[in-house]
Amino acid sequence: MDARFKNFIRVNLDLERGYETSGDLRPTLLSFSESYVDLIRSGFEEIISDDSFGPAEYERLTDIEFPDRETLRTYLRDMYDYLFNNAPEQPLPPG
């Protein structure tokens, strides 16, 4: 996993900001260079398809607990859709 992607997750989806749904995350991300946006897109695609990435790994990055791998994957897919496929709302993590 790329260090810049890890940093994006840590900074934008951690316990403090992960529950913020002001609508600023997508426009903020898309204001960066195309290469950075592509890196974040690829990072999401990688962790969504990586069977070894689960709730424990995500919690280490964000301090947010997920009850199981499927709930985490659903959240990550929904976040991907919000960031890159124009889903109307940023998803919330559990809790």
The first five atom37 places (N, CA, C, CB, O) and aatype in JSON, in Angstrom:
{
  "aatype": [12, 3, 0, 1, 13, 11, 2, 13, 9, 1, 19, 2, 10, 3, 10, 6, 1, 7, 18, 6, 16, 15, 7, 3, 10, 1, 14, 16, 10, 10, 15, 13, 15, 6, 15, 18, 19, 3, 10, 9, 1, 15, 7, 13, 6, 6, 9, 9, 15, 3, 3, 15, 13, 7, 14, 0, 6, 18, 6, 1, 10, 16, 3, 9, 6, 13, 14, 3, 1, 6, 16, 10, 1, 16, 18, 10, 1, 3, 12, 18, 3, 18, 10, 13, 2, 2, 0, 14, 6, 5, 14, 10, 14, 14, 7],
  "atom_mask": [
    [1, 1, 1, 1, 1],
    [1, 1, 1, 1, 1],
    [1, 1, 1, 1, 1],
    [1, 1, 1, 1, 1],
    [1, 1, 1, 1, 1],
    [1, 1, 1, 1, 1],
    [1, 1, 1, 1, 1],
    [1, 1, 1, 1, 1],
    [1, 1, 1, 1, 1],
    [1, 1, 1, 1, 1],
    [1, 1, 1, 1, 1],
    [1, 1, 1, 1, 1],
    [1, 1, 1, 1, 1],
    [1, 1, 1, 1, 1],
    [1, 1, 1, 1, 1],
    [1, 1, 1, 1, 1],
    [1, 1, 1, 1, 1],
    [1, 1, 1, 0, 1],
    [1, 1, 1, 1, 1],
    [1, 1, 1, 1, 1],
    [1, 1, 1, 1, 1],
    [1, 1, 1, 1, 1],
    [1, 1, 1, 0, 1],
    [1, 1, 1, 1, 1],
    [1, 1, 1, 1, 1],
    [1, 1, 1, 1, 1],
    [1, 1, 1, 1, 1],
    [1, 1, 1, 1, 1],
    [1, 1, 1, 1, 1],
    [1, 1, 1, 1, 1],
    [1, 1, 1, 1, 1],
    [1, 1, 1, 1, 1],
    [1, 1, 1, 1, 1],
    [1, 1, 1, 1, 1],
    [1, 1, 1, 1, 1],
    [1, 1, 1, 1, 1],
    [1, 1, 1, 1, 1],
    [1, 1, 1, 1, 1],
    [1, 1, 1, 1, 1],
    [1, 1, 1, 1, 1],
    [1, 1, 1, 1, 1],
    [1, 1, 1, 1, 1],
    [1, 1, 1, 0, 1],
    [1, 1, 1, 1, 1],
    [1, 1, 1, 1, 1],
    [1, 1, 1, 1, 1],
    [1, 1, 1, 1, 1],
    [1, 1, 1, 1, 1],
    [1, 1, 1, 1, 1],
    [1, 1, 1, 1, 1],
    [1, 1, 1, 1, 1],
    [1, 1, 1, 1, 1],
    [1, 1, 1, 1, 1],
    [1, 1, 1, 0, 1],
    [1, 1, 1, 1, 1],
    [1, 1, 1, 1, 1],
    [1, 1, 1, 1, 1],
    [1, 1, 1, 1, 1],
    [1, 1, 1, 1, 1],
    [1, 1, 1, 1, 1],
    [1, 1, 1, 1, 1],
    [1, 1, 1, 1, 1],
    [1, 1, 1, 1, 1],
    [1, 1, 1, 1, 1],
    [1, 1, 1, 1, 1],
    [1, 1, 1, 1, 1],
    [1, 1, 1, 1, 1],
    [1, 1, 1, 1, 1],
    [1, 1, 1, 1, 1],
    [1, 1, 1, 1, 1],
    [1, 1, 1, 1, 1],
    [1, 1, 1, 1, 1],
    [1, 1, 1, 1, 1],
    [1, 1, 1, 1, 1],
    [1, 1, 1, 1, 1],
    [1, 1, 1, 1, 1],
    [1, 1, 1, 1, 1],
    [1, 1, 1, 1, 1],
    [1, 1, 1, 1, 1],
    [1, 1, 1, 1, 1],
    [1, 1, 1, 1, 1],
    [1, 1, 1, 1, 1],
    [1, 1, 1, 1, 1],
    [1, 1, 1, 1, 1],
    [1, 1, 1, 1, 1],
    [1, 1, 1, 1, 1],
    [1, 1, 1, 1, 1],
    [1, 1, 1, 1, 1],
    [1, 1, 1, 1, 1],
    [1, 1, 1, 1, 1],
    [1, 1, 1, 1, 1],
    [1, 1, 1, 1, 1],
    [1, 1, 1, 1, 1],
    [1, 1, 1, 1, 1],
    [1, 1, 1, 0, 1]
  ],
  "atom_positions": [
    [[0.85, -1.17, 0.0], [0.0, 0.0, 0.0], [0.9, 1.24, 0.0], [-0.97, 0.0, 1.23], [1.83, 1.36, 0.8]],
    [[0.61, 2.13, -0.9], [1.39, 3.35, -1.05], [1.27, 4.23, 0.21], [0.92, 4.13, -2.29], [0.19, 4.37, 0.78]],
    [[2.37, 4.82, 0.62], [2.39, 5.66, 1.82], [1.47, 6.88, 1.68], [3.82, 6.13, 2.11], [0.88, 7.31, 2.66]],
    [[1.35, 7.42, 0.47], [0.47, 8.58, 0.27], [-0.99, 8.19, 0.41], [0.71, 9.21, -1.11], [-1.8, 8.98, 0.89]],
    [[-1.33, 6.97, -0.01], [-2.7, 6.49, 0.18], [-2.98, 6.28, 1.67], [-2.94, 5.18, -0.6], [-4.03, 6.68, 2.16]],
    [[-2.04, 5.66, 2.37], [-2.21, 5.48, 3.82], [-2.43, 6.82, 4.5], [-0.98, 4.77, 4.43], [-3.29, 6.95, 5.37]],
    [[-1.66, 7.81, 4.1], [-1.81, 9.13, 4.69], [-3.18, 9.72, 4.39], [-0.71, 10.06, 4.18], [-3.79, 10.34, 5.26]],
    [[-3.68, 9.53, 3.17], [-5.01, 10.02, 2.82], [-6.05, 9.4, 3.76], [-5.35, 9.68, 1.35], [-6.92, 10.11, 4.27]],
    [[-5.97, 8.1, 3.97], [-6.91, 7.4, 4.86], [-6.78, 7.94, 6.28], [-6.67, 5.87, 4.83], [-7.77, 8.28, 6.92]],
    [[-5.55, 8.02, 6.77], [-5.31, 8.49, 8.15], [-5.85, 9.9, 8.37], [-3.81, 8.46, 8.46], [-6.47, 10.18, 9.4]],
    [[-5.62, 10.78, 7.42], [-5.98, 12.18, 7.59], [-7.47, 12.42, 7.36], [-5.17, 13.04, 6.64], [-8.09, 13.2, 8.09]],
    [[-8.06, 11.78, 6.37], [-9.43, 12.1, 5.96], [-10.51, 11.17, 6.47], [-9.5, 12.12, 4.5], [-11.68, 11.55, 6.51]],
    [[-10.13, 9.96, 6.88], [-11.16, 8.99, 7.29], [-10.92, 8.45, 8.69], [-11.21, 7.84, 6.3], [-11.43, 7.39, 9.04]],
    [[-10.14, 9.18, 9.49], [-9.85, 8.73, 10.84], [-11.06, 8.95, 11.75], [-8.62, 9.46, 11.4], [-12.1, 9.44, 11.31]],
    [[-10.9, 8.6, 13.02], [-12.0, 8.68, 13.98], [-12.57, 10.1, 14.07], [-11.52, 8.23, 15.35], [-13.78, 10.27, 14.22]],
    [[-11.72, 11.09, 13.98], [-12.18, 12.48, 14.1], [-12.92, 12.94, 12.85], [-11.0, 13.39, 14.35], [-13.97, 13.58, 12.97]],
    [[-12.42, 12.63, 11.66], [-13.02, 13.17, 10.43], [-13.89, 12.16, 9.68], [-11.94, 13.65, 9.52], [-14.65, 12.55, 8.8]],
    [[-13.79, 10.89, 10.02], [-14.54, 9.86, 9.31], [-16.05, 10.01, 9.41], [0.0, 0.0, 0.0], [-16.79, 9.52, 8.55]],
    [[-16.51, 10.67, 10.47], [-17.94, 10.86, 10.66], [-18.42, 12.23, 10.19], [-18.29, 10.68, 12.13], [-19.6, 12.55, 10.31]],
    [[-17.52, 13.01, 9.65], [-17.86, 14.31, 9.07], [-18.38, 14.09, 7.66], [-16.62, 15.28, 9.07], [-17.67, 13.54, 6.81]],
    [[-19.57, 14.49, 7.4], [-20.14, 14.31, 6.07], [-20.6, 15.64, 5.5], [-21.31, 13.3, 6.11], [-21.72, 15.76, 4.99]],
    [[-19.76, 16.63, 5.59], [-20.1, 17.96, 5.11], [-20.14, 18.06, 3.59], [-19.11, 18.97, 5.66], [-20.65, 19.02, 3.03]],
    [[-19.59, 17.05, 2.92], [-19.55, 17.08, 1.46], [-18.27, 17.66, 0.9], [0.0, 0.0, 0.0], [-18.15, 17.87, -0.3]],
    [[-17.3, 17.93, 1.77], [-16.06, 18.55, 1.33], [-15.0, 17.56, 0.83], [-15.48, 19.35, 2.45], [-14.09, 17.96, 0.1]],
    [[-15.12, 16.31, 1.2], [-14.05, 15.36, 0.89], [-13.86, 15.17, -0.62], [-14.34, 14.02, 1.53], [-12.73, 15.25, -1.11]],
    [[-14.93, 14.93, -1.35], [-14.79, 14.71, -2.8], [-14.22, 15.94, -3.51], [-16.16, 14.34, -3.41], [-13.25, 15.8, -4.26]],
    [[-14.79, 17.15, -3.31], [-14.2, 18.3, -4.01], [-12.76, 18.57, -3.6], [-15.04, 19.53, -3.76], [-11.94, 19.0, -4.41]],
    [[-12.45, 18.31, -2.34], [-11.07, 18.51, -1.9], [-10.14, 17.55, -2.63], [-10.95, 18.32, -0.38], [-9.11, 17.97, -3.16]],
    [[-10.5, 16.27, -2.66], [-9.67, 15.29, -3.36], [-9.53, 15.66, -4.83], [-10.28, 13.88, -3.23], [-8.42, 15.64, -5.37]],
    [[-10.63, 16.0, -5.47], [-10.59, 16.27, -6.91], [-9.87, 17.57, -7.26], [-12.0, 16.32, -7.45], [-9.61, 17.84, -8.43]],
    [[-9.56, 18.37, -6.24], [-8.8, 19.6, -6.49], [-7.3, 19.33, -6.63], [-9.05, 20.61, -5.37], [-6.55, 20.2, -7.05]],
    [[-6.88, 18.13, -6.27], [-5.47, 17.76, -6.39], [-5.16, 17.33, -7.82], [-5.12, 16.64, -5.39], [-6.05, 17.24, -8.66]],
    [[-3.89, 17.06, -8.07], [-3.46, 16.66, -9.41], [-4.13, 15.35, -9.82], [-1.93, 16.52, -9.47], [-4.5, 14.53, -8.98]],
    [[-4.26, 15.18, -11.11], [-4.85, 13.95, -11.64], [-4.07, 12.72, -11.21], [-4.92, 14.02, -13.16], [-4.66, 11.68, -10.94]],
    [[-2.75, 12.84, -11.13], [-1.94, 11.69, -10.73], [-2.21, 11.3, -9.27], [-0.45, 11.99, -10.93], [-2.21, 10.12, -8.94]],
    [[-2.43, 12.3, -8.4], [-2.74, 12.0, -7.0], [-4.13, 11.36, -6.89], [-2.68, 13.29, -6.14], [-4.3, 10.38, -6.16]],
    [[-5.1, 11.9, -7.6], [-6.45, 11.32, -7.6], [-6.39, 9.88, -8.09], [-7.41, 12.16, -8.48], [-7.05, 9.01, -7.52]],
    [[-5.63, 9.61, -9.14], [-5.47, 8.24, -9.65], [-4.83, 7.33, -8.61], [-4.64, 8.24, -10.93], [-5.2, 6.17, -8.49]],
    [[-3.86, 7.86, -7.87], [-3.21, 7.08, -6.82], [-4.22, 6.7, -5.74], [-2.04, 7.87, -6.21], [-4.22, 5.57, -5.26]],
    [[-5.07, 7.63, -5.35], [-6.09, 7.35, -4.32], [-7.11, 6.36, -4.87], [-6.8, 8.66, -3.87], [-7.52, 5.44, -4.15]],
    [[-7.5, 6.52, -6.1], [-8.44, 5.57, -6.73], [-7.83, 4.16, -6.73], [-8.79, 6.02, -8.19], [-8.5, 3.2, -6.36]],
    [[-6.59, 4.05, -7.13], [-5.91, 2.75, -7.17], [-5.77, 2.16, -5.77], [-4.52, 2.9, -7.82], [-5.9, 0.95, -5.58]],
    [[-5.5, 3.02, -4.79], [-5.39, 2.55, -3.41], [-6.69, 1.93, -2.92], [0.0, 0.0, 0.0], [-6.69, 0.88, -2.29]],
    [[-7.8, 2.6, -3.2], [-9.1, 2.04, -2.83], [-9.35, 0.72, -3.55], [-10.23, 3.03, -3.15], [-9.8, -0.25, -2.93]],
    [[-9.06, 0.67, -4.84], [-9.27, -0.57, -5.59], [-8.43, -1.7, -5.01], [-8.93, -0.36, -7.09], [-8.88, -2.84, -4.92]],
    [[-7.21, -1.37, -4.61], [-6.32, -2.38, -4.04], [-6.85, -2.93, -2.72], [-4.92, -1.79, -3.83], [-6.91, -4.15, -2.53]],
    [[-7.26, -2.05, -1.79], [-7.69, -2.57, -0.49], [-9.06, -3.24, -0.57], [-7.74, -1.45, 0.54], [-9.34, -4.15, 0.21]],
    [[-9.9, -2.82, -1.49], [-11.2, -3.47, -1.65], [-11.01, -4.91, -2.15], [-12.09, -2.68, -2.64], [-11.74, -5.8, -1.74]],
    [[-10.03, -5.12, -3.01], [-9.83, -6.46, -3.58], [-8.83, -7.31, -2.8], [-9.37, -6.35, -5.02], [-8.67, -8.5, -3.09]],
    [[-8.15, -6.73, -1.82], [-7.11, -7.43, -1.07], [-7.74, -8.2, 0.1], [-6.06, -6.42, -0.55], [-8.22, -7.6, 1.06]],
    [[-7.73, -9.53, 0.0], [-8.32, -10.36, 1.05], [-7.58, -10.26, 2.38], [-8.35, -11.79, 0.61], [-8.14, -10.6, 3.42]],
    [[-6.34, -9.81, 2.36], [-5.59, -9.71, 3.61], [-5.85, -8.38, 4.33], [-4.09, -9.87, 3.34], [-5.45, -8.23, 5.49]],
    [[-6.5, -7.42, 3.68], [-6.83, -6.15, 4.32], [-8.19, -6.27, 4.97], [-6.79, -4.97, 3.29], [-9.2, -6.49, 4.29]],
    [[-8.22, -6.11, 6.28], [-9.48, -6.28, 7.0], [-9.66, -5.23, 8.08], [0.0, 0.0, 0.0], [-8.96, -4.22, 8.11]],
    [[-10.61, -5.49, 8.96], [-10.93, -4.52, 10.01], [-9.74, -4.13, 10.9], [-12.02, -5.07, 10.88], [-9.62, -2.97, 11.28]],
    [[-8.87, -5.06, 11.22], [-7.73, -4.74, 12.08], [-6.78, -3.77, 11.39], [-6.97, -6.02, 12.46], [-6.28, -2.84, 12.03]],
    [[-6.53, -3.97, 10.11], [-5.65, -3.08, 9.35], [-6.27, -1.69, 9.23], [-5.36, -3.67, 7.95], [-5.58, -0.68, 9.35]],
    [[-7.57, -1.65, 8.98], [-8.24, -0.35, 8.86], [-8.25, 0.38, 10.2], [-9.69, -0.54, 8.35], [-8.06, 1.6, 10.25]],
    [[-8.47, -0.35, 11.27], [-8.47, 0.27, 12.59], [-7.1, 0.86, 12.94], [-8.89, -0.75, 13.66], [-7.01, 1.92, 13.56]],
    [[-6.03, 0.17, 12.55], [-4.69, 0.7, 12.79], [-4.48, 2.04, 12.08], [-3.62, -0.31, 12.34], [-3.75, 2.9, 12.57]],
    [[-5.1, 2.21, 10.93], [-4.97, 3.46, 10.17], [-5.87, 4.57, 10.7], [-5.28, 3.21, 8.72], [-5.49, 5.74, 10.67]],
    [[-7.05, 4.22, 11.19], [-8.07, 5.23, 11.46], [-8.61, 5.27, 12.88], [-9.2, 5.01, 10.55], [-9.25, 6.25, 13.26]],
    [[-8.36, 4.24, 13.66], [-8.95, 4.09, 15.01], [-10.46, 3.85, 14.94], [-8.67, 5.33, 15.86], [-11.16, 4.04, 15.94]],
    [[-10.97, 3.44, 13.8], [-12.39, 3.11, 13.65], [-12.52, 1.6, 13.52], [-13.02, 3.84, 12.42], [-11.87, 0.97, 12.69]],
    [[-13.38, 1.02, 14.37], [-13.6, -0.43, 14.36], [-14.75, -0.8, 13.43], [-13.89, -0.93, 15.78], [-15.77, -0.12, 13.38]],
    [[-14.55, -1.89, 12.7], [-15.61, -2.49, 11.89], [-15.86, -3.88, 12.44], [-15.22, -2.53, 10.37], [-14.92, -4.57, 12.83]],
    [[-17.12, -4.31, 12.48], [-17.43, -5.6, 13.08], [-16.91, -6.8, 12.28], [-18.91, -5.73, 13.26], [-16.64, -7.86, 12.84]],
    [[-16.78, -6.62, 10.96], [-16.33, -7.74, 10.13], [-15.83, -7.21, 8.79], [-17.47, -8.77, 9.92], [-16.02, -6.04, 8.45]],
    [[-15.21, -8.09, 8.04], [-14.61, -7.73, 6.75], [-15.67, -7.27, 5.74], [-13.85, -8.93, 6.19], [-15.42, -6.33, 4.97]],
    [[-16.82, -7.9, 5.72], [-17.84, -7.54, 4.73], [-18.39, -6.13, 4.99], [-18.99, -8.56, 4.75], [-18.63, -5.39, 4.04]],
    [[-18.59, -5.76, 6.24], [-19.05, -4.41, 6.57], [-18.01, -3.39, 6.14], [-19.34, -4.28, 8.08], [-18.36, -2.34, 5.6]],
    [[-16.74, -3.7, 6.37], [-15.66, -2.81, 5.94], [-15.63, -2.69, 4.43], [-14.3, -3.32, 6.46], [-15.53, -1.58, 3.89]],
    [[-15.73, -3.81, 3.72], [-15.71, -3.78, 2.25], [-16.87, -2.96, 1.69], [-15.75, -5.2, 1.68], [-16.7, -2.2, 0.74]],
    [[-18.03, -3.12, 2.28], [-19.2, -2.35, 1.83], [-18.94, -0.87, 2.02], [-20.47, -2.78, 2.6], [-19.22, -0.07, 1.13]],
    [[-18.4, -0.49, 3.17], [-18.07, 0.91, 3.44], [-17.04, 1.42, 2.43], [-17.54, 1.07, 4.87], [-17.2, 2.51, 1.89]],
    [[-15.99, 0.64, 2.19], [-14.95, 1.07, 1.25], [-15.49, 1.2, -0.17], [-13.78, 0.08, 1.27], [-15.14, 2.14, -0.88]],
    [[-16.34, 0.27, -0.59], [-16.97, 0.37, -1.92], [-17.86, 1.61, -2.0], [-17.8, -0.9, -2.23], [-17.87, 2.31, -3.01]],
    [[-18.61, 1.87, -0.92], [-19.47, 3.06, -0.9], [-18.64, 4.34, -0.92], [-20.38, 3.04, 0.35], [-19.02, 5.32, -1.56]],
    [[-17.5, 4.33, -0.21], [-16.62, 5.49, -0.22], [-16.03, 5.69, -1.62], [-15.49, 5.33, 0.83], [-15.94, 6.82, -2.1]],
    [[-15.64, 4.61, -2.26], [-15.13, 4.67, -3.63], [-16.19, 5.28, -4.55], [-14.71, 3.26, -4.13], [-15.89, 6.15, -5.37]],
    [[-17.42, 4.81, -4.41], [-18.51, 5.34, -5.24], [-18.75, 6.82, -4.96], [-19.8, 4.55, -5.01], [-19.04, 7.59, -5.88]],
    [[-18.64, 7.22, -3.71], [-18.8, 8.64, -3.38], [-17.69, 9.47, -4.01], [-18.81, 8.84, -1.85], [-17.95, 10.51, -4.61]],
    [[-16.45, 9.01, -3.87], [-15.32, 9.79, -4.35], [-15.19, 9.8, -5.87], [-14.05, 9.27, -3.75], [-14.81, 10.81, -6.46]],
    [[-15.5, 8.67, -6.51], [-15.16, 8.54, -7.93], [-16.34, 8.28, -8.86], [-14.19, 7.44, -8.1], [-16.19, 8.38, -10.08]],
    [[-17.5, 7.94, -8.32], [-18.65, 7.63, -9.17], [-19.85, 8.52, -8.88], [-19.05, 6.18, -8.99], [-20.98, 8.19, -9.24]],
    [[-19.61, 9.64, -8.23], [-20.65, 10.64, -7.97], [-21.82, 10.14, -7.14], [-21.17, 11.16, -9.25], [-22.95, 10.6, -7.32]],
    [[-21.58, 9.2, -6.22], [-22.64, 8.82, -5.27], [-23.03, 10.08, -4.5], [-22.16, 7.67, -4.29], [-22.18, 10.91, -4.21]],
    [[-24.3, 10.23, -4.17], [-24.78, 11.5, -3.63], [-24.26, 11.87, -2.24], [-26.25, 11.48, -3.59], [-24.15, 13.05, -1.92]],
    [[-23.93, 10.87, -1.41], [-23.53, 11.17, -0.04], [-22.32, 10.38, 0.37], [-24.67, 10.9, 0.92], [-22.13, 9.24, -0.06]],
    [[-21.5, 10.99, 1.21], [-20.35, 10.28, 1.78], [-20.87, 9.28, 2.81], [-19.32, 11.29, 2.43], [-21.68, 9.64, 3.66]],
    [[-20.43, 8.03, 2.73], [-20.9, 7.03, 3.68], [-20.3, 7.25, 5.07], [-20.56, 5.62, 3.18], [-19.23, 7.84, 5.22]],
    [[-21.02, 6.78, 6.06], [-20.54, 6.83, 7.43], [-20.02, 5.47, 7.87], [-21.65, 7.3, 8.37], [-20.6, 4.44, 7.51]],
    [[-18.93, 5.45, 8.63], [-18.51, 4.18, 9.2], [-19.49, 3.76, 10.28], [-17.07, 4.29, 9.79], [-20.35, 4.55, 10.67]],
    [[-19.39, 2.53, 10.78], [-20.35, 2.08, 11.79], [-20.17, 2.84, 13.11], [-20.19, 0.58, 12.03], [-19.13, 3.43, 13.39]],
    [[-21.24, 2.81, 13.88], [-21.15, 3.32, 15.23], [-21.74, 4.62, 15.44], [0.0, 0.0, 0.0], [-21.71, 5.14, 16.56]]
  ]
}
